[in-house]
Amino acid sequence: MIIPAQNAFWYPSPVRKAIFIAACAVLASISVAQTRQGIYRPLNSAGLAWSINEHHGLHWDGKPYIPVGVRLGPDLANLDAIKAAGIGDVIVELPANGVGWKDTISRLERAGMRYMIAITSIAPLATGVVVEPQGYRFVGITETKRIRFPLPGCQYAYMVLAIRSDGQIQKTGRVKIENGYFDQEITPPNDLDHVLLVYPETISAAYVDYWGGMDNHRDGILTALKTTPLGIGFRGIINPMGQTVKLKSERGLVPTSPLFRFELAQYLQERYRNFQTAVRSWSLSTHDLDTFNDLSRLVPLWSGNRGVGLLWDTVSNRTYACDNRKSTVWEDIEAVLRNSQSRRLQRLITAIKQVTDVPVIQEWAGWAPAYEMQAPALDGIGAVAEGTSPSQLANSVGGASSSILRWRQPGMFLLTDYNLDIDKEAPAALGLSLDDLASMGTCGWFVRSSNLSVIQTVGQEALKRSTDASVMQWSPKPLYYPESAHYPASSQRLPGGYWWLPAPLPGNRVDYGSEISGYRVEAPDGAFYVLWNRNGAKRIKIRFFDPKKPVFVTLDGSDPKPKIHRNAVELTLGETPILIRGTDEIPIPEPSLNELVFRMGQLSALAEGMRNDVHDIIFLFRDAYSGVDRNPGGSYTVMREQFNKLSLRLARYSWIEAESCKETNFSEAKSIPGTSNGLALSLQTQIVSPDAVYTAEYSLQARSLEDVDVWVSARIPRENRRDFSVDVGGQILRIHNEGLSPYNGGFIWYRMGTTKLARGVNKLLLEMRAPEGVDMAVDAILITQGGFAPRGPFIPDAIPFGPTPDKPLN
């Protein structure tokens, strides 16, 4: 509960009472919360009790366990040097099948090391139909064309040929994959532009097999644990599910496992009870299906905005039309996938603890049900850190910290992998880095390095920290922001023991102008707003229709001295965020409102000087402003929209929404909250082809004949950036920098270079060469004369770049 006790006197008496009751309820729930605990019985030794306290630390045999160690491979390289440096704790990487376990563990026990075992085998891969029409998609088919690309490990694929303009289906069919290649000659029935969609039946590296594959994986781990002489140094299991690139929860694969289909049929029967109810919910209009088992065989051939409204029966090879806009088929499939993951992981952990009762944790790999439940089966989370600066560490570990802090029961929180071999500056900054990581809640740290000087540094830190139990007596207090509000919010330390952390919660930023920042988040305990002043503490008024409702909460214990006015609350707003609860209104700081009115006046004067008729925009702006007292939030929103519209019309720069392309073979315009306009041009493809080239074409009206800078805001994996380019009038521009102003899960502004535009309309072409496939998105493109300082997804000011009456367009 983000309400410091010393702040209670700021509220009216009824509010104080409500806060007190809620706080008591929280304290009561904490006091009765079950502790994660167990008794480990090593070979030929008495049982050792362990437990995890409320601050995410492990107590082992009655003592705090605060490891500072090294992560090793099964060969235990440099083990003697590690022990000589005073390091007593390691994570050792071993396969799930038990190969090499006995010798490795025996050597660690003889050396007197404490160790955790990290399973390095790849998580069992799921077999099914890959439903990614945005990725396995070929456009521009107007005549006979041979489509050939590799599909390794695939025996069959379903294909659909449709008219691109209206989606009318022309041909369907299941084809055999010969020698690992999809190789078909496609002949459209007419000369219209067609699109070919391919749905491979294959093993997918992006999805985990929670059915037969997980059972075999579990049996391998259990056999290894039973046959390996685990001694008193053993402390736990990491990654029981095996290694995953990312624990995906979004749609993309429909498993063909008989056990999955059985579970889906059972789920449908429990949810709908009546078969015809299920058929209607799936928007089917057929009488050829009779049972829930029949429905469990159907695969939807759409995902998001791409694909076709068909359900394919993988057994009979028939297709059934349905209304994919209304169908709940994906909702049901995803529910079964989530339930299967939760249930299989619970069974896996239970089975492990029946053999050897030690803590079991999984390394964080994105927001996933395995550890995003409030009470997961896992005993903890392992974080993987990157970089040396506080911001780099916060961005890499912030998600893991957020997940474990939202658990109903405390879980163990370790830094399980910090690779110092890839960053030359990291060893010198190790102490400061561990301080930052400890402040995020980690209670143990493991470094990966083959450098003997780094090992010596780790030994020094181990000597200093292993007896300091203070990290197990404190936890960070979280202030969450939705990922869509990353910029201006970011993972960082705040006053009062708080950490700003991302969370998979609904919400978004609010554009309050140049001085004040803020966002709205819909948390489980209710929605609230967060505001702060980037220019330091200042007394301001915040507009509300009902100023008696809002409750103000500070993080640093300071008193904002709120004073209620007729239609506003006056308070002190500084750089430390303030929470505003108790109201559904959008809080509108008066400085933001005044700035917007002033800047609109500047734009209006600019338009008058240019003799540009903008009366319609000005009218809507003034009309909204006249209603500020009645509806401050709604009026401000309309005023901001009109300001942005006029700014784009008058500015000397050109702002292009990437999803508004004239022609493209990218995947789709994808809804991504927190991007400009809430949409981005997405490219997701697993097609491996040396000739894979994806383009998006735009028409660009020259607003200046002088040199202009070309900027692109995009989310592009580092390994693919060299293959991305912008073609402006024949000049090819590429990424040569790290980018600026990151926001919302990886979008970054890249200055591509400088060029000149021809008079009139110019052609701008985005191009991505992706011979190995790619997952990327482009948010916006900006053409400006210079001086651009990116602010996340916000459009820049028109005034600094806008033409003036004495300097018209050349």
Residue pairs with C-beta under 8 A, 6 or more apart in sequence:
1 22
1 23
1 26
1 525
2 477
2 478
2 479
2 498
2 553
2 555
2 579
3 19
3 23
3 553
4 496
4 553
4 554
4 555
4 557
5 23
6 557
7 553
7 554
7 557
7 559
8 16
8 19
8 20
9 16
10 552
10 559
10 560
10 562
11 19
11 551
12 548
15 551
15 582
30 54
33 54
33 408
33 409
33 410
34 409
35 51
35 52
35 53
35 409
35 410
36 51
36 52
36 359
36 379
36 380
36 409
36 410
36 411
36 412
37 49
37 50
37 51
37 52
38 49
38 50
38 51
38 353
38 357
38 358
38 359
39 47
39 48
39 49
39 50
39 357
40 47
40 48
40 49
40 50
40 234
40 356
40 357
40 358
41 47
41 48
41 356
41 357
42 48
42 230
42 231
42 232
42 234
43 229
43 230
43 231
45 231
45 232
48 60
48 61
48 232
49 61
49 62
50 58
50 59
50 60
50 61
50 65
50 358
50 359
51 58
51 59
52 58
52 59
52 359
52 379
52 380
52 410
52 411
52 412
53 59
53 410
53 472
54 410
54 475
55 410
55 441
55 443
55 471
55 472
55 473
55 474
55 475
56 380
56 404
56 410
56 411
56 412
56 413
56 441
56 442
56 443
56 472
56 475
57 64
57 65
57 66
57 412
57 443
57 444
57 469
57 471
57 472
58 64
58 65
58 235
58 359
58 412
58 443
58 444
59 65
59 472
60 235
64 469
64 472
65 114
65 235
65 444
66 443
66 444
66 465
66 466
66 467
66 468
66 469
66 471
66 472
67 88
67 89
67 114
67 235
67 414
67 444
67 445
67 446
67 462
67 466
68 87
68 89
68 434
68 444
68 445
68 446
68 458
68 461
68 462
68 465
68 466
69 82
69 87
69 88
69 89
69 90
69 91
69 114
69 445
69 446
69 447
69 458
69 462
70 78
70 82
70 87
70 89
70 90
70 91
70 446
70 447
70 448
70 449
70 455
70 458
71 90
71 91
71 92
71 93
71 118
71 416
71 417
71 446
71 447
71 448
72 78
72 79
72 82
72 90
72 91
72 92
72 93
73 92
73 93
74 92
74 93
74 94
74 95
74 100
74 104
76 90
76 92
76 104
76 107
76 108
77 450
78 450
78 452
78 455
79 90
79 107
79 108
79 111
79 113
81 452
81 455
82 90
82 455
82 459
83 111
83 112
83 113
85 455
85 456
85 458
85 459
85 462
86 459
86 460
86 462
86 463
87 455
87 458
87 459
87 462
88 112
88 113
88 114
88 462
88 466
89 113
89 114
89 115
89 235
89 444
89 446
89 462
90 108
90 113
90 114
90 115
90 116
90 446
91 115
91 116
91 117
91 118
91 238
91 416
91 417
91 446
92 104
92 105
92 108
92 115
92 116
92 117
92 118
93 118
93 120
94 100
94 101
94 104
94 117
94 118
94 119
94 120
94 224
95 119
95 120
95 121
96 119
96 121
96 217
96 220
96 221
96 224
96 242
97 121
97 220
97 224
98 220
98 221
98 223
98 224
98 227
98 228
101 224
101 227
101 228
102 227
102 228
102 229
105 115
105 228
105 229
105 230
105 231
105 234
106 229
108 115
108 233
109 229
109 231
109 232
109 233
112 233
113 233
114 233
114 235
115 233
115 234
115 235
116 234
116 235
116 236
116 237
116 238
117 234
117 236
117 237
117 238
118 238
118 239
118 416
119 221
119 237
119 238
119 239
119 240
119 241
119 242
119 243
120 239
120 242
120 243
121 217
121 220
121 242
121 243
122 205
122 242
122 243
122 244
123 208
123 209
123 217
123 241
123 242
123 243
123 244
124 208
124 209
124 213
124 214
124 216
124 217
124 242
125 203
125 204
125 205
125 207
125 208
125 209
125 213
126 203
126 204
126 207
126 208
126 209
126 210
126 213
126 253
126 255
126 257
127 201
127 202
127 203
127 204
127 209
127 255
127 256
127 257
128 201
128 202
128 204
128 207
128 253
128 254
128 255
128 256
128 257
128 260
129 158
129 199
129 200
129 201
129 253
129 254
129 256
129 299
129 312
129 314
130 136
130 199
130 200
130 201
130 202
130 204
130 252
130 253
130 686
131 199
131 251
131 252
131 253
131 254
131 299
131 300
131 301
131 302
131 303
131 307
132 252
132 303
132 684
132 686
133 197
133 199
133 301
133 302
133 303
133 306
133 307
133 308
134 303
134 304
134 305
134 306
134 667
134 668
134 682
134 684
134 685
135 667
135 684
135 685
135 686
135 687
135 773
136 197
136 198
136 199
136 200
136 685
136 686
136 687
137 195
137 196
137 197
137 198
137 306
137 665
137 667
137 685
138 147
138 195
138 196
138 198
139 164
139 193
139 194
139 195
139 665
140 193
140 665
141 161
141 186
141 188
141 193
141 194
141 195
141 196
142 188
142 191
142 192
142 193
142 194
143 187
143 188
143 191
144 185
144 186
144 187
144 188
145 185
145 186
146 183
146 184
146 185
146 186
147 182
147 183
147 184
147 185
147 186
147 196
148 181
148 182
148 183
148 184
149 181
149 182
149 687
149 688
149 689
150 180
150 181
150 182
150 688
150 689
151 157
151 177
151 180
151 181
151 182
151 200
151 202
152 180
153 180
153 202
153 203
154 177
154 180
154 182
154 200
154 201
154 202
155 176
155 177
155 201
155 202
156 174
156 175
156 176
156 177
156 201
157 174
157 175
157 177
157 182
157 198
157 199
157 200
157 201
157 202
158 172
158 173
158 174
158 175
158 198
158 199
158 201
158 301
158 312
159 171
159 172
159 173
159 174
159 175
159 184
159 196
159 197
159 198
159 199
160 169
160 171
160 172
160 196
160 197
160 199
160 301
160 308
160 310
161 169
161 170
161 171
161 172
161 186
161 188
161 194
161 195
161 196
161 197
162 168
162 169
162 170
162 194
162 195
162 197
162 308
163 170
163 192
163 193
163 194
163 195
164 192
164 193
164 194
164 195
165 192
165 193
167 308
167 309
169 308
169 310
170 188
170 189
170 194
171 189
172 310
172 319
174 317
175 182
175 184
177 200
182 198
182 200
186 194
186 196
188 194
197 301
197 306
197 307
197 308
199 299
199 301
199 312
201 256
201 314
204 252
204 253
205 245
206 245
206 246
206 248
206 252
206 253
207 248
207 252
207 253
207 255
208 214
208 241
208 244
208 247
208 341
209 255
209 257
210 337
210 340
210 341
210 344
211 255
211 257
211 259
211 260
211 340
211 344
212 257
212 259
214 241
214 344
214 348
217 241
217 242
217 348
218 347
218 348
218 351
221 237
221 240
221 348
221 352
222 351
222 352
222 355
225 352
225 355
225 356
226 355
230 356
234 356
234 358
235 358
235 359
236 358
236 359
236 360
236 361
236 379
236 412
237 352
237 358
237 359
237 360
237 361
238 361
238 362
238 363
238 382
238 416
239 362
239 363
239 382
240 345
240 348
240 349
240 352
240 360
240 362
241 345
241 348
241 362
241 370
244 365
245 365
246 365
246 366
246 368
247 365
247 366
247 368
247 369
247 370
248 366
248 368
249 334
249 337
249 338
249 367
249 368
249 369
251 303
251 330
251 333
251 334
252 303
254 299
254 300
254 333
255 261
255 337
256 314
260 336
260 340
261 293
261 296
261 297
262 296
263 336
263 339
263 340
264 295
264 296
264 332
264 333
264 336
265 291
265 292
265 293
265 295
265 296
266 292
267 332
267 335
267 336
267 339
268 278
268 292
268 295
268 296
268 332
269 292
271 278
271 332
272 278
272 281
275 290
275 291
275 292
278 292
278 295
279 286
279 289
279 295
281 327
281 328
282 295
282 298
282 311
282 322
282 327
282 328
282 329
282 332
283 322
283 323
283 324
283 326
283 327
284 311
284 320
284 321
284 322
284 327
285 321
285 322
286 320
286 321
288 318
288 320
289 295
289 320
294 313
297 313
297 314
297 315
297 316
298 311
298 312
298 313
298 320
298 329
299 311
299 312
299 313
299 314
300 307
300 310
300 311
300 324
300 327
300 329
300 330
300 333
301 307
301 308
301 309
301 310
301 311
301 312
301 319
302 308
302 309
302 310
302 324
303 330
304 668
304 670
305 668
305 669
305 670
306 667
306 668
307 324
308 324
309 321
309 322
309 323
309 324
309 325
309 327
310 319
310 320
310 321
310 322
311 319
311 320
311 322
311 329
312 318
312 319
313 319
313 320
322 329
338 369
341 368
341 369
341 370
342 369
342 370
342 373
342 376
342 377
345 370
345 376
345 377
345 378
346 377
349 360
349 377
349 378
349 379
350 377
352 360
353 360
359 379
359 380
359 412
360 378
360 379
360 380
361 378
361 379
361 380
361 381
361 382
361 411
361 412
361 414
361 416
362 370
362 371
362 378
362 381
362 382
363 381
363 382
363 383
363 384
363 416
363 417
364 371
364 381
364 382
364 383
364 384
364 399
364 400
364 403
366 399
367 399
367 403
367 504
370 376
370 378
371 378
371 381
371 403
371 404
371 407
372 403
372 406
372 504
374 406
374 407
374 408
375 407
375 408
375 409
376 407
376 411
378 411
379 411
379 412
380 404
380 411
380 412
380 413
380 414
381 400
381 403
381 404
381 411
381 412
381 413
381 414
382 400
382 414
382 415
382 416
382 417
383 396
383 397
383 400
383 401
383 413
383 414
383 415
383 416
383 417
383 437
383 442
384 396
384 397
384 400
384 415
384 416
384 417
384 418
385 393
385 396
385 397
385 415
385 417
385 418
385 433
385 437
386 392
386 393
386 396
386 419
387 393
387 395
387 396
387 423
387 426
388 423
388 425
388 426
388 429
388 433
390 436
390 492
390 493
391 490
391 491
391 492
393 433
393 436
393 437
393 440
394 436
394 440
394 490
394 491
394 492
394 493
394 499
395 490
395 491
397 415
397 437
397 440
397 442
398 440
398 491
398 499
398 501
398 502
399 501
399 502
400 413
401 413
401 440
401 441
401 442
401 476
401 478
401 499
401 501
402 478
402 480
402 501
402 502
402 503
404 411
404 413
404 441
405 441
405 475
405 476
405 478
405 501
406 478
406 503
412 443
413 441
413 442
413 443
414 442
414 443
414 444
414 445
414 446
415 437
415 442
415 444
415 445
415 446
416 446
417 446
417 448
418 426
418 433
418 445
418 446
418 447
418 448
419 447
419 448
419 449
420 426
420 427
420 430
420 447
420 448
420 449
420 451
420 454
421 448
421 449
421 450
421 451
421 454
426 433
426 454
427 449
427 451
427 453
427 454
427 457
430 447
430 454
430 457
430 458
430 461
431 461
431 464
434 445
434 461
434 465
436 493
437 445
438 445
438 471
439 476
439 493
439 499
440 476
440 499
441 475
441 476
441 499
442 471
443 471
443 472
445 461
445 465
447 454
447 458
449 455
449 458
465 471
474 497
476 497
476 498
476 499
477 496
477 497
477 498
477 499
477 555
478 498
478 499
478 501
479 494
479 498
479 499
479 500
479 501
479 530
479 555
479 577
479 579
480 501
480 502
480 503
480 505
480 521
480 523
481 489
481 500
481 501
481 502
481 503
481 507
481 519
481 521
481 530
482 502
482 503
482 504
482 505
482 506
482 507
482 508
482 519
482 521
482 522
482 673
482 674
483 502
483 503
483 504
483 673
483 674
483 744
483 745
484 507
484 508
484 509
484 673
484 674
484 744
485 507
485 508
485 509
485 519
485 521
485 674
485 744
486 502
486 674
486 742
486 743
486 744
486 745
487 509
487 741
487 742
487 743
487 744
487 791
487 792
487 793
488 509
488 517
488 518
488 519
488 534
488 792
489 500
489 509
489 517
489 519
489 530
490 500
491 499
491 500
491 501
491 502
492 499
492 500
493 499
493 500
494 500
494 555
494 556
494 576
494 577
495 555
495 556
495 557
495 576
496 555
496 556
496 557
498 555
500 577
503 521
505 521
505 522
505 523
506 521
506 522
506 673
507 519
507 520
507 521
507 522
507 527
508 519
508 520
508 673
508 674
509 517
509 518
509 519
509 674
509 792
510 518
510 519
510 520
510 529
510 586
511 640
511 794
512 518
512 531
512 589
512 592
513 591
513 592
513 595
513 596
513 599
514 595
515 533
515 534
515 535
515 591
515 592
515 595
516 531
516 532
516 533
516 534
516 540
516 573
516 589
516 591
516 592
517 531
517 532
517 534
518 529
518 530
518 531
518 532
518 587
519 529
519 530
520 527
520 528
520 529
520 530
520 586
521 527
521 528
521 529
521 530
526 581
527 584
528 579
528 580
528 581
529 579
529 580
529 586
529 587
530 577
530 578
530 579
530 580
531 542
531 573
531 577
531 578
531 580
531 587
531 589
532 573
532 574
532 575
532 576
532 577
532 578
533 540
533 573
533 574
533 575
534 575
536 574
536 575
537 572
537 573
537 574
537 575
538 572
538 573
538 574
538 591
539 570
539 571
539 572
540 570
540 571
540 572
540 573
540 589
540 590
540 591
541 565
541 568
541 569
541 570
541 589
541 590
542 550
542 568
542 569
542 570
542 571
542 573
542 580
542 587
542 588
542 589
542 590
543 567
543 568
543 587
543 588
543 589
543 590
543 593
543 628
543 632
543 636
544 550
544 567
544 568
544 569
544 583
544 585
544 587
544 588
544 632
545 567
545 585
545 629
545 630
545 631
545 632
546 583
546 585
547 564
547 565
547 566
547 567
547 568
547 569
548 564
549 582
549 583
549 585
550 569
550 580
550 581
550 582
550 583
550 585
550 587
551 580
551 581
551 582
552 560
552 562
552 569
552 571
552 578
552 579
552 580
553 578
553 579
553 580
553 581
554 560
554 576
554 578
554 579
555 576
555 577
555 578
555 579
556 576
558 572
558 574
558 576
560 571
560 572
560 573
560 578
561 571
561 572
562 569
562 570
562 571
563 569
563 570
563 571
564 570
567 629
567 632
568 590
571 578
573 589
580 587
585 632
585 633
586 632
586 633
586 634
586 636
586 637
587 632
587 633
588 628
588 632
588 633
588 636
592 636
593 628
593 632
593 636
596 636
596 639
596 640
596 643
597 625
597 639
599 643
599 797
599 799
600 618
600 621
600 639
600 642
600 643
600 646
602 799
603 643
603 646
603 647
603 650
603 798
603 799
604 614
604 618
604 646
606 650
606 798
606 799
606 802
606 804
607 613
607 614
607 646
607 649
607 650
609 804
609 805
610 650
610 803
610 805
610 808
612 649
612 650
614 646
614 649
614 650
617 642
617 645
617 646
617 649
618 642
618 646
620 638
620 642
621 638
621 639
621 642
621 643
621 646
624 634
624 635
624 636
624 638
624 639
624 642
625 635
625 639
627 634
627 635
628 635
628 636
644 795
646 798
647 795
647 797
647 798
648 655
648 795
648 798
650 798
650 802
650 803
651 703
651 796
651 798
651 801
651 802
652 703
652 704
652 784
652 785
652 798
652 801
652 802
652 803
653 703
653 782
653 783
653 784
653 785
653 788
653 796
653 798
653 801
654 700
654 701
654 703
654 781
654 782
654 783
654 784
655 780
655 781
655 782
655 795
655 796
656 698
656 700
656 764
656 780
656 781
656 782
656 783
657 676
657 677
657 679
657 779
657 780
658 680
658 681
658 696
658 714
658 766
658 777
658 778
658 779
658 780
658 781
659 669
659 670
659 677
659 679
659 680
659 681
660 698
661 681
661 696
661 697
661 698
661 766
662 697
662 698
662 699
663 695
663 696
663 697
664 681
664 694
664 695
664 696
664 697
665 694
665 695
666 681
666 682
666 683
666 694
666 695
666 696
667 682
667 683
667 684
667 685
668 681
668 682
669 679
669 680
669 681
669 682
670 679
670 680
670 681
670 682
670 777
671 678
671 679
672 678
672 679
672 680
672 682
672 744
672 777
672 779
673 744
674 743
674 744
674 745
674 793
675 744
675 747
675 779
675 793
676 713
676 779
676 780
676 793
676 794
676 795
680 715
680 747
680 777
680 778
680 779
681 696
681 766
681 777
681 778
681 779
682 776
682 777
683 694
683 768
683 770
683 774
683 775
683 776
683 777
684 774
684 775
684 776
685 692
685 694
685 770
685 773
685 774
685 775
686 773
687 770
687 773
688 771
688 772
688 773
689 771
690 771
691 771
692 769
692 770
692 771
692 773
693 767
693 768
693 769
693 770
694 767
694 768
694 769
694 770
695 765
695 766
695 767
695 768
696 765
696 766
696 778
697 763
697 764
697 765
697 766
698 763
698 764
698 765
698 766
698 781
699 761
699 762
699 763
699 764
700 728
700 757
700 761
700 762
700 763
700 764
700 783
701 760
701 761
701 762
702 757
702 758
702 759
702 760
702 761
702 762
703 783
703 803
703 809
704 757
704 785
704 809
704 810
705 756
705 757
705 759
705 809
705 810
706 756
706 785
706 810
707 754
707 755
707 756
707 785
707 786
708 754
708 755
708 756
708 757
708 783
708 784
708 785
708 786
709 751
709 752
709 753
709 754
709 782
709 783
709 784
709 785
709 786
709 788
710 726
710 728
710 733
710 751
710 752
710 753
710 754
710 755
710 781
710 782
710 783
711 749
711 750
711 751
711 752
711 781
711 782
711 783
711 784
711 788
711 790
712 726
712 749
712 750
712 752
712 766
712 778
712 780
712 781
712 782
713 747
713 748
713 749
713 750
713 778
713 779
713 780
713 781
713 782
713 790
713 793
714 724
714 747
714 748
714 750
714 776
714 777
714 778
714 779
715 745
715 746
715 747
715 748
715 776
715 777
715 778
715 779
716 724
716 735
716 774
716 776
717 774
717 775
717 776
720 768
720 770
720 774
720 776
721 735
722 734
722 735
723 768
723 769
723 770
723 774
724 734
724 735
724 766
724 767
724 768
724 776
725 732
725 733
725 734
725 766
725 767
726 732
726 733
726 734
726 752
726 764
726 765
726 766
726 767
726 781
727 733
727 763
727 764
727 765
727 766
727 767
728 755
728 757
728 762
728 763
728 764
728 765
729 755
729 756
729 757
729 758
729 762
729 763
731 753
731 755
733 752
733 753
733 755
734 752
734 753
735 750
735 752
736 753
737 750
737 751
738 748
739 748
739 749
739 750
740 748
740 749
740 751
740 790
741 748
741 749
741 790
741 791
741 792
742 748
743 792
743 793
744 792
744 793
747 777
747 779
747 793
749 790
757 783
764 781
764 783
766 778
766 781
768 774
768 776
779 793
780 793
782 788
782 796
784 796
784 801
785 801
787 800
787 801
788 796
788 801
789 796
790 796
803 809
